[in-house]
Amino acid sequence: MTARTVDAALAREFGLSNEEYERVLAIMGRTPSLTELGIFSVMWSEHCSYKSSRVWLKTLPTTAPWVIHGPGENAGVVDIGRGLAAIFKMESHNHPSFIEPYQGAATGVGGILRDVFTMGARPVANLNALRFGSPENPVTRRIVDGVVRGIGGYGNCVGVPTVGGEINFHPSFDGNPLVNAMTVGIARTDRIFLSAAAGIGNPVVYVGSRTGRDGIHGATMASAEFGADAEAKRPTVQVGDPFVEKLLIEACLELMATDAIVAIQDMGAAGLTSSSVEMAGKGGVGIELDLDHVPQRERGMTAYEMMLSESQERMLIVIRPDREDVARAIFDKWELDFAVIGHITETGHIVVKHRGVVEADIPLDPLAEQAPLYRRPLGDRVVPEPLGRVHDPIGTEAALLRLIGSPDIASRAWVWNQYDSTVGGRTVRRPGAADAAVVVVSEDDAGFDSTLALALTTDCTPRYVQACARTGGAQAVAEAYRNLCAVGATPLAVTDNLNFGNPERPEIMRQFADAIEGMGVACRALDFPVVSGNVSLYNETKNPDGTTTAILPTPAIGGLGVLEDANRAVGLSLAPGLSLVLIGETAGALGQSLWLREVLGQEEGAPPPLDLAAERRHGAFVRDQIAAGRIAASHDLADGGLLVAIAEMAMAGRTGVALDTPPSGLPPYGWWFGEDQARYLLGTAEPDALLAAAASAGVPARIIGHADGSDGLTLPEGVTISLARLRAAHDRFFPALMDA
């Protein structure tokens, strides 16, 4: 990097405000070096410091008897019984995936994998939550193609199955797609590794790939809006190598089977800077690094470049000095770089040396404790107007065919077929087969034969959050809870990925605060704590006229639950002879519904109201009935409402369904396409027993039809929509988009 004068102007280029730079000067008592300024800029970036969000994140519930580690570690940890823990987290790679879709998405997968295995877990599943721009935008096809290939290319090669996720399309994501990656791993509860450094004099070891110039200032780039110069930011996107990641996983897990590790941290956002600062800071110690020993793949790298590089597949480990040879032998065996690059000190400073010169000497406590923390102004709360009178211009049959083929509901087979969802042999429910993915805990994890399984899902309805952020935030949590219950799992905890626009705009900060409030209310009501997560702000695109366009606010929720018996997991597929039983009340909530958007072209009204007590009661009832063996098929009701769910279950089981007459008092379109919450559709061979159990539990339930083995859906008025027509409509969208 060309030598630059360190001053307020350069600090602004690095993302620091004038006030923040003045704080740096006060901490240092002098003008910082270029490397020191770089360290401050990335550690105080929105991406690393959460300076606009920390005050709100602290309000979320994060504890429960089964929570082993909540927010603050690399990933959340929950006890799943039998001496085992699930370790999981979701993170964003939004900005990189717009600039370079393939590598942006691929390295997003690689980064979240490292967050999980750095804690001692073997990764067993990947999921993703993706949001793309309008299908009519010519850029969308390129981004979809690159992102899907990147996720598949990395996950498939590293040998971790991609088992689930979600995809939405909306024009607000035209210039700023969302790529949120989630990984789940399994570890023994007595073999969980943390990141706090300890032991004065203990060696600090660098392992994995060599350091290059890719990804420099990636954390800063992720904390800024996009404009016409997005293409010029391509060098800030990291380049991944899944084959090296696989070697790194195996080497780290082998080392973790010894007693060599004191602390371990992956080099994620801000690379060597964040890993060393966070390890030393959490441990209350100092750290000294000699960059002469850092493995490098490019000539002439400066201290600034090495400290800020976000090259992938790298870890930082504090080890016991008497175990250095053991550790080195393991990494030599896996043909990975192993270098002692420093040691732990008692100074409370991070000291960085290169070629005999001290390039940085920063006190760690002020770097953390005096990091900016903003309580940004909140705009007025938006209270959506109730939806006025609507009419049905096309009828039930045409509406169903339009909805089932719409971008948000159409078959994702084109996407899923590029992911290896079964590698490792753990997958019980593949993508599209159930409301949540299900992966079994293997004998290798438990040390004994096990039927224990994890259920996994990602959920959010951004249009609900846009209309009413508090309701939308709560609904995202409730839908994750329903999806887990629908397969028979007991929900345990969530990770989140909070994607919003520019927090310096009061209306955006209001969305964020209200969504957090709604999430917190739902998590408490459902006993479903938040144990990890990520905040991604500045998801806005600068327009040529100087204005900006924000994404729909998207607080994505990753839910995890546990099943005692994987064989009890229930999917969508109907079989002839089953009765269809609707659980929950239907009032015909059409505000912000897909029917309203796709049929009438409106995005109006309030999202459907939530009754969290009913969500909990209905979810427990469904789980109990699945455990009792009464449920052969199950589906929660969400986008598109009842008739869309029926069609999806019929197509999955390749059986037609004869439907009963809707209740009086509701227009047909409200009954069939309303998006009322706390509802499930159950296929059962024991309808009388199910209805009796529902009545006893105080749960609304009614038979609405039966799977008759025919080749179509027969509506009450006698119209039959063939399964062939439904499949043709359902399968059309992605091939048409990607072949365009």
C-alpha positions, 0 to 999 in steps of 0.5 A: 500500500502506498504510504499515506498520511494518517489524519482525519481525512484518511480516518474518514476513508477508513470509515471512522467519523471525526469524533471517532478519530478524536477518540483514537487520538485520546486513547493513543496520546499521539497520531496512530500509525497506519497499521494502528488506524487500520486496527481501530477502523475495523474493530470499530466498524459496524460489522465488528463493534455493533455500535448502533445495535448493541443497546438493543441486542442486550434486551433479547432473552439469551438464557435457559437451563439448556443454554451452555453458551449464549452470545459472545462466543463464536457460536451459540451452544445448547445442551441436546442431552446424552452429553452432547451439545449443538453449536450453531450460528448464522452470519451475513455475507451480503455486500460481498455477494453483490460484488462477486456472487460466487466467492461472496457466497462461498466464503460466507459458507466457509466463515460460518463453518469456522465459527462452529468448528472452532468451538470443537463441533463437527459441522453436520449441516448448512442452511441459508436464507437468501433474498434477491431482487426482482426477477425482471431485473437483468442483474438478478439472474447473474446474482442468483446463479453465482450465489447458488453455485458458490454455496453449493461449490463450497458446501459440497466440496467441504463435505457438509450437507446443505439441508434447508433454507429460504428464498425471497424476491423483491425489488428492494434487494435489486442492488443489495441481495442478502446471503445469510449462511447458517451452520450447525455442529455437534460436540461433547458438552465437556469438549467445548473450546472458547476464545479467551486467551490465557497463560503469560508466555504461551505461544500464539500459533497461526494455522491454515492457509497463507495470508494474501491481499484479498479481503483487506478492509472487508469489515469496513466495506460491509459497514457501508452503503453501495453506490455506482463504485460497487465493482471497484470494491471487488478486491475486498471480497475474499477468495475461498478454498473448500478443500483447505477448509476440509483439511483445517476442520480435520486438523483442528478436531484432531488437535482438540482431542489432545490437551494442547489448546488454551484458546482458539479463534477463527480469523473471520471479519478483520482477520488477524486483527479481530482474532488477536484483539478478541482473544487477548481482550476476553482473556484480560491479557496482552498479545505480541505478534511478530509478522515476520513469521506469518505465512504469506502467499504474496511478496512484500506484504506490509504490516497493515495488509497482514493485519487487515487481510481477510484471507480464508481458512485461517485460525489463531490458537493459543497452545500450551508450550509443552504441546507445540511439537504435538500440534505442529505434527498434526498440522504437518500431517494435514499439509497445513501451515503452522507458525508460531507468530507471537506470545501472550503477555501481561501488558494488556496491549496488542503489540505488532512487530514487523521487520524489527519495527513496532508497527502497532502498540494499542491498549486493549481495554480502551480499544474495547471499552471506548468503542463507539456505542450509539443510541441513534434517534428513532423515527416515528413508529409506523402504524399500518392502516387496516386493509380495506375492502378487497375483491377477487378478480380471478377466482380460486383456481386461477389464484392458486395457480398464480400463487403456486408459481410465484417467485416466493412459493415456486419449487426450489428444486433448481436450487436444491439440486445444486446442493449435496443435501445428503453427504455424511449420511445424516439427513433424515428430511431433505430440502422441500420434504418437510417444514424443517430439515432433520439431521440425525446424531450419529454413533460417532458423535454420541459414542453409542447408537442414537436416534437423537436428531436435530431439526433446523429452519430459517425464517422471516417474512420481510413484507410483514416487517416492513409493514409493522416491524414489531409484529414482523419480528415476532412473526419470524420467531413464531414461524421458526417455532412452528416449522420445528414443531411441524416435524415433531421437534421441541424448539430449543433456541434461535440464532438471528441475522438482522439485515437492515438499512442505514441506522443513521436514518431514524426510520431505519433505526425505528424498524430495527428497535421495533423488530428486536422488541417483537423478537424478544416478546416472542422468544420469551413467550415461546421459551426460545432464547437467542444464543448467537447471531449477526447484525448487517446494517447499511444494506442500502443502494445509492441511487444516481440522484443521491437518494438511497433505497433500503432493503425490506427489513429482514431479521432472519431467524435460524431455529434449532430443535431436538427430536428424541427419535429421528424416525418420528420426524414428519414431512409434508407428503400426504398418502391416500386415505388420510384426513386433513385436519386444520389446527388453529383459527382462520379469520381470513387475514389478507393484509400483506399476504401473497394473495394480495400482492400476486393477485391484486398487485398490492402491498398494503394493510397490517400483517396478520395478528399474532397470539403467542399463547396460541402459538405455544399451545398449538405447537405443543399439541402438534408435537404431542400428536406426532409423538403419539403416532397420530400424524402422518403428514404435517405442514405449517401455514404461512405464505399463501395460506391454506390452499397453497399448503394443501397443494404442496402436501398433495404434490409431495404425496402425489395424491389428490385431495377432495376439499370440504365446503368452507365455513360461512361468514368468510369469503372464499379467498379469505378462507383459502389464502388468508395468512392467519398465524398459529395454524397447522395442516395435519394428515391423519388416519385417526381423525376422530382421536385427533379431534378429541385430543384437540378439544381436550387441549383447547385447540381449534381443529376441524376436518377440511378434506381428505386425500382421495388418491385422485389426480387433482384437488377438487374444490367444494364447487366441484372444480378439479385442478389437476396435479399435473397443472399444479406441478407445471405451474410450480416448477416453471419459475426457476428454470425460466429465470435461469434459462432467460 
